[in-house]
């Protein structure tokens, strides 16, 4: 069962689909095909993880402060190249320069001051 923090999956999928071409252009401009370590902030349902994995040449880490979002995303996207992390974006549990691309689609809509 989704947590109250997760929006409706159908709505999330529609929003994700509506941004597909803009997201593709943006990711091409970032040179995602050459990126070896990609971080996605705010997983939501994990709808972008597969695309990030397919477009990049390395590993993708999805991070969310909601444990349920991490669990749900892990159910939808299973790959040895994908890592699911429960943590807050304001206190990243990674070393400096660990990622060569950081992506968020709707993350800033959901971050709270207290996060």
N, C-alpha and C positions, 0 to 999 in steps of 0.2 A: 504494500500500500504506500503511495507517495506521501511524503511529509507535507505539512502545510506550506513549507517554503518552496516546494516544487510546483510550478504552474501546470496546468492541464497538458498532458502529453500531446494531444491532438493540436491544441493551439500552438504549443512549442514547435511541433513539426511543420505546421503551416507557416509560422514566422521564419523558421529555418529555410524552408523551401523558397519563400518569397525573396530571401536574401542570397540565394544560391549564386546567381551570376555576379552580383556585386562582391560577394565573398571570394569567388573564384578569381576575379580581377585583382582584388586586394592581395590575395595569397600569391598570385603570380608575381605581382610587383615586389613582394617581399623576398622573392627568390626561394620560396618554400621547397622547391625541388632539391636545393643544395643544403637545406637545413637538416642537421643531424639530431638536434635536441629541441623539441618543441614543447612548450607548456601552454595548456589551456586553463584559464582561470574561470571558475564558475561553470561546472559541468552541466547543470540543468539535467537533462535526460541523457547526456552523452551523444547528442545528435551530430555534433561536429567532429567527434573523435575519429570516426572512420575516415572521413574526408581528409583530416589532417594527417592521418597515418598513411593514406594512399598517396597524398601529394608530397609528403616529405620523404627524405632518404634515410631516416633514422628512427629514433624512438619518440613517442609522444607521451607526455605526462598530463593527466587531467587532475585538477585540484578543485576541491569544494569544501566549504566549511560545514556543510550539511552531510552528516554520515549517510543518510538515506540516499542522497543524490550520488554519492560515491558508489554505494552498493548497486543502485539502479544502473548507473553508467557501466559498471563492471559487468552487469548481466547482459547489456546490449552490445558491448564492444569487448571481445575477448581476443587478445593477441599477446604474444610474448614481447612485442614491441610497445605495448601500451601499459602504462603504470597508473594506478588510481590512488590518489592521496587525499586523506582527510586532513585539512589544515586551513588556516585563515590566510587569505591573500596578503593581509597586512603584516603577517609574520611568517614569511616563507621559510620552510625547513630545508632550504637548498643552499649550496655554496654560491658565491659570487660567480657570475659568468658561466653557470652550469647550462643555461639554455641560450640558444642563438635565435630563438623566436618565441615571443610571448603573444598569445592570442586570447581575446575574449569577444564574444559576440554580444551577449546581453549582460555581461557581468556587472557593469556599472549601474545597471538598473536595480540590482539586487543587493549591492554592498550597502551595509548600514554603517553609520558612524562608529558604532561600538564594535564592529568586526575587526 
